[in-house]
Amino acid sequence: MRKSFVACALAALVLLVSMGGLAWFYWGQRTIWPEFAPVASENSQDSLSPQVVAEYERDFGWRTGDRVTIDIFIKQQPGTEVDLNTLAIQGDFEVSGGPDIFTRDKKDGSRLIRLRLPVQAFNLKPNWQLNATMTYRVHGQVDEHLITLPAVVLYSSPTWDSQRKEIKEDSAKPVFGWDLLVNSAIILGGIVLLIGCVRVIRRAKSGVDEPPLPVILSPRQIARREFLKVWALIMAGHVTEENYKEIERILRRLYRLEARTMREINWELNNHPHRVHVVEILSLCDKVLYYRQILDPSEHERIWAAFNIILPDPAASRIRLVETTPRVKKKKD
């Protein structure tokens, strides 16, 4: 039970560390929605117009060719629909990648949209300007309405990089983050953690902390186990030739005498202490196999006694207890 508790605690720790690492990795990419201005009167056209806010890292100290990320936050009013496909930009910037769109629906029917737009400017100017427009449609109407996004003005700084005042080559290259590797590692770690938790839960329910160790039996132990199975059948009255043949097979396999005749067995086991007992068992079994005789109870007792001499029962061995006399301390006169 203690090992199951340790395994569960370890699994919980791994899960906590994984969640913490995931939160730390994506914490900088979280969406922080700005505060939108209050909506005008509901009867006016301005109440249906989406609210737009533009945010960026800073408005100064940029170099020509730097990759700038502009977050455009749009609050789509209830009863309207903003067409993101109609986004058109004007000015000094060029779109350098696909926009990242994230939406969140509110209970009042409005929708919050975050449009993350990567742009770059490659002309040498003291400042660059970005203007953008988009359209929206009111439900039940055919005409589209134009909205103008807040103008973005960014200033360059020639002293920002004293060694390079022109286009920075590295900044124009696409940026490939660690998202794919981190997400793959998190998915694989989650799968491994899930499998481990399932195994721990199953083991805890079964009440077994560890799987039992495999018991490796010696050839003599295997021979005794197989002999006892066959002997139980013979004692139950199944005195068939197959059972006696199995007894011979067990002994011949134990002493590697599979293809030996009785004369060869006597010769190979000449100085072996169990030669007489092996020959006795094989001879009695041959009476059934070759002479079609039925052994009487005394002959069965001879087989059983000879086998117990060859492979004695370990449980039958007695441990001699050595009695020790307690020491008595003599009192000093």
C-alpha positions as CSV (number, residue, x, y, z in Angstrom):
1,M,0.0,0.0,0.0
2,R,2.9,2.3,0.8
3,K,4.4,1.8,-2.7
4,S,1.0,2.6,-4.3
5,F,0.8,5.8,-2.3
6,V,4.4,6.8,-3.4
7,A,3.5,6.0,-7.0
8,C,0.3,8.2,-6.8
9,A,2.3,11.0,-5.1
10,L,4.9,10.8,-7.9
11,A,2.2,10.8,-10.6
12,A,0.6,13.9,-9.0
13,L,4.0,15.6,-8.8
14,V,4.7,15.0,-12.4
15,L,1.2,16.2,-13.4
16,L,1.7,19.4,-11.3
17,V,5.1,20.1,-12.8
18,S,3.7,19.5,-16.3
19,M,0.8,21.9,-15.7
20,G,3.2,24.4,-14.2
21,G,5.6,24.2,-17.2
22,L,2.7,24.5,-19.6
23,A,1.4,27.5,-17.8
24,W,4.8,29.1,-17.7
25,F,5.4,28.4,-21.4
26,Y,2.1,29.9,-22.5
27,W,1.8,32.7,-19.9
28,G,3.3,35.3,-22.1
29,Q,0.9,34.4,-24.9
30,R,-2.3,34.8,-22.8
31,T,-4.9,37.2,-24.1
32,I,-5.5,40.3,-21.8
33,W,-8.6,42.1,-23.1
34,P,-8.5,45.9,-23.0
35,E,-11.3,48.0,-21.5
36,F,-13.7,49.1,-24.2
37,A,-15.6,52.4,-24.0
38,P,-19.2,52.4,-23.0
39,V,-21.7,51.8,-25.9
40,A,-23.6,54.8,-27.2
41,S,-27.4,55.0,-27.2
42,E,-29.1,51.9,-28.4
43,N,-31.2,53.8,-30.9
44,S,-28.2,55.3,-32.8
45,Q,-26.1,53.7,-35.5
46,D,-23.0,54.0,-33.3
47,S,-24.4,51.4,-30.9
48,L,-24.0,48.7,-33.5
49,S,-20.6,49.8,-34.7
50,P,-17.8,47.5,-33.4
51,Q,-15.3,48.9,-30.9
52,V,-11.7,48.6,-31.9
53,V,-8.5,48.9,-29.9
54,A,-4.9,48.5,-31.2
55,E,-2.0,47.5,-28.9
56,Y,1.7,46.9,-29.6
57,E,4.9,46.5,-27.7
58,R,6.2,50.1,-28.0
59,D,6.0,53.0,-30.5
60,F,9.7,53.9,-30.6
61,G,13.1,52.4,-31.1
62,W,12.3,50.2,-34.1
63,R,14.7,49.3,-36.9
64,T,14.0,48.9,-40.6
65,G,12.9,45.3,-41.2
66,D,12.0,44.5,-37.6
67,R,9.1,42.2,-37.2
68,V,6.3,44.0,-35.3
69,T,3.3,42.3,-33.8
70,I,0.1,44.4,-33.6
71,D,-2.8,43.1,-31.6
72,I,-6.2,44.5,-32.8
73,F,-9.0,43.9,-30.3
74,I,-12.6,44.1,-31.7
75,K,-15.8,44.0,-29.7
76,Q,-18.5,42.8,-32.0
77,Q,-21.9,44.1,-30.9
78,P,-25.0,41.9,-30.6
79,G,-26.9,41.6,-33.9
80,T,-23.8,42.3,-36.0
81,E,-21.1,40.3,-37.7
82,V,-17.6,41.6,-38.5
83,D,-16.1,40.2,-41.7
84,L,-12.4,39.6,-41.0
85,N,-11.8,38.7,-44.6
86,T,-12.3,42.3,-45.6
87,L,-9.3,43.5,-43.6
88,A,-7.2,45.9,-45.7
89,I,-4.1,47.7,-44.6
90,Q,-2.5,50.9,-46.0
91,G,0.7,52.7,-45.2
92,D,4.3,51.7,-44.8
93,F,3.9,48.2,-43.4
94,E,3.5,44.9,-45.1
95,V,1.9,41.8,-43.6
96,S,4.7,39.2,-43.0
97,G,2.7,36.3,-41.9
98,G,-0.8,34.8,-41.4
99,P,-2.9,36.6,-38.7
100,D,-3.7,34.8,-35.5
101,I,-7.4,35.0,-34.6
102,F,-8.9,34.3,-31.2
103,T,-12.5,34.8,-30.3
104,R,-14.6,34.7,-27.1
105,D,-18.4,34.9,-26.9
106,K,-20.0,36.9,-24.1
107,K,-23.4,36.2,-22.4
108,D,-24.9,39.4,-23.7
109,G,-24.5,38.2,-27.4
110,S,-21.4,40.2,-28.1
111,R,-18.1,38.7,-29.3
112,L,-14.6,39.6,-28.5
113,I,-12.1,39.2,-31.3
114,R,-8.3,39.4,-31.0
115,L,-6.5,39.7,-34.3
116,R,-2.7,39.3,-34.0
117,L,-1.1,40.8,-37.1
118,P,2.7,40.5,-37.8
119,V,3.9,43.4,-40.0
120,Q,7.3,44.7,-41.3
121,A,8.4,48.0,-42.8
122,F,11.4,48.0,-45.2
123,N,11.7,51.7,-46.2
124,L,14.1,54.1,-44.4
125,K,12.0,56.7,-42.7
126,P,11.9,58.4,-39.3
127,N,8.5,56.9,-38.7
128,W,6.1,54.4,-40.2
129,Q,2.3,54.5,-40.2
130,L,-0.3,51.8,-40.5
131,N,-3.9,52.4,-41.5
132,A,-6.5,49.5,-41.7
133,T,-10.2,49.2,-42.6
134,M,-12.7,46.5,-42.2
135,T,-16.5,46.0,-42.8
136,Y,-19.3,44.7,-40.7
137,R,-22.9,43.7,-41.4
138,V,-26.1,44.2,-39.3
139,H,-28.3,41.1,-39.2
140,G,-31.3,41.5,-41.4
141,Q,-29.6,44.1,-43.7
142,V,-27.8,43.7,-47.0
143,D,-25.5,46.7,-46.9
144,E,-22.1,46.5,-45.3
145,H,-20.7,49.2,-43.1
146,L,-17.0,50.4,-43.1
147,I,-15.0,50.8,-39.9
148,T,-11.6,52.4,-39.6
149,L,-9.1,50.9,-37.2
150,P,-7.1,53.2,-35.1
151,A,-4.0,54.5,-36.8
152,V,-0.6,53.0,-35.7
153,V,2.5,55.2,-35.9
154,L,5.9,53.7,-35.0
155,Y,9.1,55.7,-34.8
156,S,12.6,54.5,-35.8
157,S,15.8,55.2,-33.9
158,P,19.2,55.3,-35.6
159,T,20.9,55.0,-32.3
160,W,19.1,51.8,-31.4
161,D,21.8,49.7,-33.2
162,S,25.0,51.7,-33.7
163,Q,26.5,49.0,-35.8
164,R,23.6,48.6,-38.3
165,K,21.3,51.4,-39.2
166,E,19.7,49.8,-42.2
167,I,17.7,46.6,-42.7
168,K,18.5,43.9,-40.2
169,E,18.7,40.6,-42.1
170,D,17.9,38.3,-39.2
171,S,14.7,40.1,-38.3
172,A,13.2,39.3,-41.7
173,K,13.5,35.6,-41.3
174,P,10.4,33.7,-40.1
175,V,10.5,32.8,-36.5
176,F,9.8,29.2,-35.6
177,G,9.2,28.8,-31.9
178,W,9.3,25.7,-29.7
179,D,5.6,25.2,-29.8
180,L,5.7,22.0,-31.8
181,L,8.4,20.4,-29.6
182,V,6.8,21.5,-26.3
183,N,3.4,20.4,-27.3
184,S,4.7,17.0,-28.5
185,A,6.6,16.5,-25.2
186,I,3.5,17.5,-23.2
187,I,1.3,15.1,-25.2
188,L,3.7,12.2,-24.9
189,G,4.2,12.9,-21.2
190,G,0.5,13.0,-20.7
191,I,0.0,9.6,-22.4
192,V,2.8,8.1,-20.3
193,L,1.4,9.6,-17.1
194,L,-2.1,8.4,-18.0
195,I,-0.9,4.8,-18.5
196,G,1.1,4.9,-15.3
197,C,-1.9,6.2,-13.3
198,V,-4.2,3.5,-14.7
199,R,-1.7,0.8,-13.8
200,V,-1.3,2.2,-10.3
201,I,-5.0,2.4,-9.8
202,R,-5.5,-1.1,-11.0
203,R,-2.7,-2.4,-8.8
204,A,-4.2,-0.5,-5.8
205,K,-7.6,-2.0,-6.4
206,S,-6.2,-5.5,-6.7
207,G,-4.4,-5.1,-3.3
208,V,-1.1,-6.3,-4.7
209,D,1.7,-3.7,-4.5
210,E,4.1,-5.6,-6.7
211,P,3.7,-8.5,-9.1
212,P,4.8,-11.8,-7.6
213,L,8.3,-12.8,-8.4
214,P,8.6,-15.7,-10.8
215,V,9.5,-18.9,-9.0
216,I,12.4,-20.7,-10.7
217,L,12.3,-24.4,-10.0
218,S,15.3,-26.7,-10.2
219,P,15.1,-29.9,-12.5
220,R,14.6,-32.0,-9.3
221,Q,11.8,-29.9,-8.1
222,I,10.1,-30.0,-11.5
223,A,10.5,-33.8,-11.6
224,R,8.9,-34.2,-8.1
225,R,6.0,-31.9,-9.1
226,E,5.3,-33.8,-12.3
227,F,5.6,-37.2,-10.5
228,L,3.2,-36.2,-7.8
229,K,0.6,-35.3,-10.4
230,V,0.8,-38.7,-12.1
231,W,1.0,-40.5,-8.8
232,A,-2.2,-38.9,-7.7
233,L,-4.0,-40.2,-10.8
234,I,-2.6,-43.8,-10.2
235,M,-3.7,-43.7,-6.5
236,A,-7.2,-42.6,-7.7
237,G,-7.5,-45.8,-9.7
238,H,-6.3,-44.6,-13.2
239,V,-3.8,-47.4,-13.7
240,T,-3.3,-46.7,-17.4
241,E,-0.2,-47.3,-19.4
242,E,0.1,-43.6,-20.2
243,N,0.5,-42.8,-16.5
244,Y,3.3,-45.4,-16.0
245,K,4.9,-44.2,-19.3
246,E,4.9,-40.6,-17.8
247,I,6.7,-41.9,-14.7
248,E,9.4,-43.4,-16.9
249,R,9.6,-40.2,-18.9
250,I,10.1,-38.1,-15.8
251,L,13.0,-40.3,-14.5
252,R,14.7,-40.6,-17.9
253,R,14.5,-36.8,-18.4
254,L,15.9,-36.2,-15.0
255,Y,19.0,-38.4,-15.5
256,R,19.2,-37.8,-19.3
257,L,18.4,-41.5,-20.1
258,E,15.7,-40.9,-22.7
259,A,17.0,-43.4,-25.3
260,R,18.8,-45.9,-23.0
261,T,18.0,-49.5,-22.5
262,M,18.1,-51.1,-19.0
263,R,21.6,-52.5,-19.6
264,E,22.9,-49.1,-20.7
265,I,21.2,-47.5,-17.7
266,N,23.0,-49.9,-15.3
267,W,26.3,-49.1,-17.0
268,E,25.8,-45.3,-17.0
269,L,24.6,-45.1,-13.4
270,N,27.2,-47.6,-12.2
271,N,28.5,-45.5,-9.3
272,H,25.5,-43.4,-8.8
273,P,23.9,-43.7,-5.3
274,H,20.4,-43.8,-6.8
275,R,21.1,-46.4,-9.5
276,V,19.3,-49.3,-7.7
277,H,16.2,-47.1,-7.0
278,V,16.0,-45.8,-10.6
279,V,16.3,-49.3,-12.0
280,E,13.6,-50.6,-9.6
281,I,11.1,-48.0,-10.6
282,L,11.8,-48.5,-14.4
283,S,11.5,-52.3,-14.0
284,L,8.2,-52.1,-12.3
285,C,6.8,-49.7,-14.9
286,D,8.1,-52.1,-17.7
287,K,5.8,-54.8,-16.3
288,V,2.8,-52.6,-17.2
289,L,4.2,-51.3,-20.5
290,Y,5.7,-54.4,-22.0
291,Y,4.2,-57.4,-20.1
292,R,0.7,-56.0,-19.7
293,Q,0.7,-56.7,-15.9
294,I,-1.1,-54.9,-13.2
295,L,0.9,-53.9,-10.2
296,D,-0.3,-54.8,-6.8
297,P,-0.3,-52.4,-3.8
298,S,3.1,-53.7,-2.5
299,E,4.7,-52.9,-5.8
300,H,3.2,-49.4,-5.8
301,E,4.6,-49.0,-2.3
302,R,8.1,-49.9,-3.6
303,I,7.8,-47.3,-6.4
304,W,6.7,-44.7,-3.8
305,A,9.5,-45.5,-1.4
306,A,12.2,-45.6,-4.1
307,F,11.0,-42.3,-5.5
308,N,11.1,-40.6,-2.0
309,I,14.7,-41.8,-1.7
310,I,15.6,-40.3,-5.1
311,L,13.7,-37.0,-4.6
312,P,12.8,-36.7,-0.9
313,D,10.1,-34.2,0.2
314,P,11.7,-31.0,1.5
315,A,8.7,-30.4,3.8
316,A,9.3,-33.8,5.5
317,S,12.8,-32.9,6.7
318,R,12.9,-32.3,10.4
319,I,15.0,-29.7,12.1
320,R,16.6,-31.0,15.2
321,L,16.1,-28.7,18.0
322,V,19.1,-28.1,20.2
323,E,18.0,-27.7,23.8
324,T,20.1,-25.2,25.7
325,T,20.2,-25.1,29.4
326,P,19.7,-21.7,30.9
327,R,22.7,-20.3,32.8
328,V,22.1,-19.8,36.4
329,K,24.1,-17.1,38.1
330,K,25.7,-18.2,41.3
331,K,25.3,-16.0,44.2
332,K,28.4,-14.9,45.8
333,D,28.9,-16.0,49.3
